[in-house]
Amino acid sequence: MRNRLYRTLLWIPALLAAALAAACAPVAPVAPTASDAPARSDVTLLLDWTPNTNHTGIYVAQDMGWYEEAGLNVDIVIPGESDVHQVVGAGSADFGVSYQEGATFARVEGVPIVSIAAVIQHNTSGFASRSSAGIEQPADLAGKRYGSFGSPIEYPTLDLLMNCAGGGTAEDIEFIDVGWADFLSITEADQVDFAWIYYAWTGINAQLQGVDLNIIMLKDYLECIPDYYTPILITSETMIADDPETVRAFVSATARGFNFAIDNPAEAADILLAANPDLDADLVHASQEWLAGEYRAEAGQWGIQTADVWQAYADFLAGGGIIESFDAGSAFTNEFLPQQE
């Protein structure tokens, strides 16, 4: 008995020393399990068209992990036949890519969508035709075939432009529904004479392919049609009211993406191509270089919008008898843009 007790007493100092060492040793980090990882919100972004350089900042934010960093899982959806305003307004998509003219019509019709950022500061669209069609000014559109994509803004825009520029009305134009058809293909096949394009994509593509175009750029007719934001990012009034932090996170991460594209157009183009390998690499790079100076233009920051631009376009439509009253102040917000340092 005494020998056993003695041997036990001999082990006590060693046991105490081991316990002390264990208590003082650094704790190894524990790998997080799925349940330990920060929760992220699943959101859907509906594009306005097939992926192109108007969307580069979105794909950059996705690729760089900035949406994930902001606590979001963003599902980028290519549109079908549904109208982006109706889908976002109904809450079937959380965010969408739109354009000021379409958003204006949608709000007049009671669709509760709000513009939360301007992707490009100025209107870079126009009515394009092959030079062989002989369309050099709005008056030349009379008697021509227009490739319509089915928007309610097309007829009044052409009508007011032709009236202002002194050459007939939209009644003098034959409207042909072409949907998503490629402009160069349908004009080469002589299906239509002209269509409404974004210069940064279709105009540059024509240059790369050696196709000579005449383009009635709307920015050259500001006395007829005021400047406006196109494209824009939209969400619903309900999303803003119920989940403003998700809206803020989405806009902030997207702004990072577009600012990166402004500063690094070649690398941003590669990111867009990696996500959409079927796109033409030469077109994407050329378009990205051109748009790098257009996203923000002379504005203080990417995405900023003003009431003057929104109201001027609405007043233009009202003056043409297309819409009645319009509250520009509720149609857009800069609230969710990142604060400038």
N, C-alpha and C positions, 0 to 999 in steps of 0.2 A: 504493500500500500504506500509506504513512504517513498519507495523508488518510483512508482508511477506518478505520484504527486510531484516529485522532484523533476521528473522528465517533463511534465506538463508546464511547470513554472519556467523551465528553460526555454520552452517554445513561445511563451507570451511576448517577450520583447520582439521576436521576429514577426509574429502576427501583427503586432501594433505597427511595426515599421512598414509592413506590406500594405496595411490598411491606409496608413498616412500617405504612402506613395501613390496609391490608387486615387485617393481623394484629391491630391494635388496635381495629378497628371491632366494634361489638356484633353478635352472631350472631342473625339473625332466627329466630324459632321455626319449627320444622318441623311442619306439620299432621300429626297422627297418622293412620296408616293403620289399616285394620280389624285388622291383625295387631298394631299397637302398643297398641290399646285394652285396658284392664284386662279380664281374663277374668271372666265372670259365670256363676254357677251357675243352671241351669234347674231350677226347682222347681214342683210342682203343689200347689195348695190346693183341696181339695174342700169346697164349702159343704154345709150341712145342709139347706138349703131354697132357694127362689128368693131373689134378693138383696133385702135389707131392712135396716132400721136396726140390727139386731144385727151387721151386717157393715160398717157405715160406716167404721170405722177401717181396715179392709183396703183399701177403695177410696180412702180418703184417702192412705194410704201409697203406693199405686200411682200416684195422680195427682200427688202431690208429688215423685215420683222418689226416695222414701226407700228403696224396695226396691232400685232400681238403685244408689243410693248405697252400700247395704250389700253390693253385689256379687251381687244376685239378679235373675233374670228370673222373675217369679211369674205363672204361668198360673192364673187363677181359674176353677174349673169348677163349673157348676151340676149338682147330682146328678141321676141317673136313678133306676133301681130298686135300685141297689146300696147296701148298708149302708156308711156312712162308716167304721165301725170295721174292718170286714173289709178294705176297700180300703186304708186307711192301714196297718193291721197287716201286710198282705201286701206293702207297699212299692209298690203301684201308684199311690199318691199320697203325696207327702212329708208333707203337713200336711192337717188337716181341721178343720171346725167341728163340734163334738159337744155333749154335755150330760152332766152328771155321772151321771145315772141310767143313761143308755145305756152310758157308759164303764164303769160299775161292773159291769153285766151282761156286757159284752164281756170284761173282765179275768177275771171268774169263769169264763167259758167258755174262757179261755186265749188270747184275742186280745192280742198284745203291744203295746198302745197305752198312751201316757202323756199325761196332761194337762199342758200347758206354760204355760197362762195361763187365768185366768177372764175371760171377756168381760164378764160382769155379776156383781156381787158377791152378789146375792140372787136367789131364785126369784121371778120376776115372771109366772109362768104360773098358769092356773086353768081350771076347767071352766065353760064359758060356755053360756048358753042365752038365747033370746029370753024376755022377761018373760012372754009369753003361755003358755010351757010350764009355768009354776008351779014352777020348781026354784029354791029359795032356800037349801037346806042339803043336806048329803050324803044325809040320809034320803030326800029327794025324788027321788033318782036311781033308786030302785027302780021297775021297770016302764017305764023310759024307753029310748029308742034312742040309742046312743052312736056318733058318727062316728069310727071308728078309723083311725089312719094306719099301723097295722100293726107297731107296736113291741111287744116282749115286756114292756116296763115298764108298759103301760097297764092290763092286767087286775090285776096285784098292787097297783098304786097305788090304783086304785078300790076294790079289795077291802079293803085295809087302812084306807083312809080311811073307808069306810062302816062297817066294824066298829068303828073307834075312835069315830066320831061317833054311833054308836048307831042305825044304820038299814040293816040287811040286809047283803048281800054282793054282789060283782060278778056272781054267778050270777043276780041279779034284774035285770040289765041286758042288753038286746039289743045286741050288738056288730055294727056294720055297717061294712064296709071302704069308706072313701071316698078313701083315698090322699091326693093333694094338693088335693082339692077345696076351694074357697073356703067358709069357714064361713058367711058371710052368705047365700051363694047356696043352699047345701044346706038351711039352716034355713028360708029363705023358701019353698023348694020342698017343705017338710015331709018331707024325706028322713030327717032325724035330729032328735033333740030337743036334744042338747048335744054339745060337742066340747071338746078340750083346746086352749087358745089361749095365746099370749103377749099379755098386755095391751097392751104397748107398740105392737103392730101391729094386731091384730084388734080389741082393745078400743077403741083410739082411732079406728080406722076406723069402727066402729059409731057412736061418738059423732058423728063428722063427718057421717055419713049419717042421723043422727036416729033410729037404731035403739036401743031400750031393751033393755039386757041385764041379766041376773042372772049374776054371776060368783062361783063358789066359789073365791076366791083361796087357793092353798095356804099362803101366808104367814100367813093367818088361822087356820090349823089346825096350828101348829107342835107342839102337844102330840100330834098324830097323825102328822104327817110332818115330819121336821126339815128345816131350810133346806138348800139345796144350790146348787151353781154351775151355771147354765145361761144361755147357752151357755158352752162352753169351747173352747180350741184344743188339738188333739192332734197327736202324731207317733208314730212307732214306736220301740220300744226299740232296734231296729237303727240307725235314723237317729241317735239320741242317742249310741250307742256308736261309730258309724263316722264321723259328720260333725257333731260338736257345734258347730263354728264356723258352719255353715250354719243350724243351729237357733237359735243365739244371734243371728245376723244377722236372721233372719226375725222372731223375737220382739221384738227391739229396734226394728226398723222398724215393726212392727205396733203396738207400744206408743206410738210417736210418733203414729201415725194416730189411735188412740183418745184419747190425751191432747189432740190437736187437736180432736177431735169434742166432748170435754168442755168445752173452753174456747171453741169457735167452732161451736155447733150449727147455726146458719143456713148458714154457709159450707160446713160438712161435709155438710149436707143437699143443697146444690147440687152438690157433687162426686159424691155418690151418684146424683143424678138425671142428671148428665151421662153417667155410665157406664151408667145404666139408664133411658133416657128414657121407657120405657113405664110406669114407676111413677107413682102419683098424687102430684103435687107437694105438695098440701095435707097429705096423710097423712104423707109423708116429713118435712116440716117440723115438723108437730105431734108426731110420734113422736120425732124427734130432740131436740126441746126437752125432752120428758119423760125420755128416756133419758140426757140429759147429766148428770143428777144420780144416775143409777143405775149407770152403768158402774163407777165407782170407789166410790161411796157413801161410807162412813166409813173405808174402808181407807186405809192409808198410801200405796199406789200402785196404779195400774191393773194388773190381772192377778194380784195376789197370792192365794195359796190357803193354807189351813191344814189340818193333819192332823185337827183336831177336826171340821171340817165334813165331810170325807170319811169319817171313821170313824163319825160319828153317823148318817149316811145308811146306811152299810153295816150298822151295828148294828140299825137300824130294819128293814131287809130281812131280816136274820138272825133278828130277833125274830119276824118274821111267817112264818118258815119258808121264805122265798123263796130265800135263798142260805145258804151255810155260812160258813166263815171268809173273811176279806178283809183283805189287807195294804194299809192306806190309804197307808202311807209310800212304797210303790213305785208307786202309782197316779198320782201327780202330782209335779211339781218346780217350785220357784221359781228354779232355778239359772240360767235363761237370761233372766230379767227384767233390765232395765237397773239398774245399781247406783244407789241413791239418793245424791245429793250431800249 
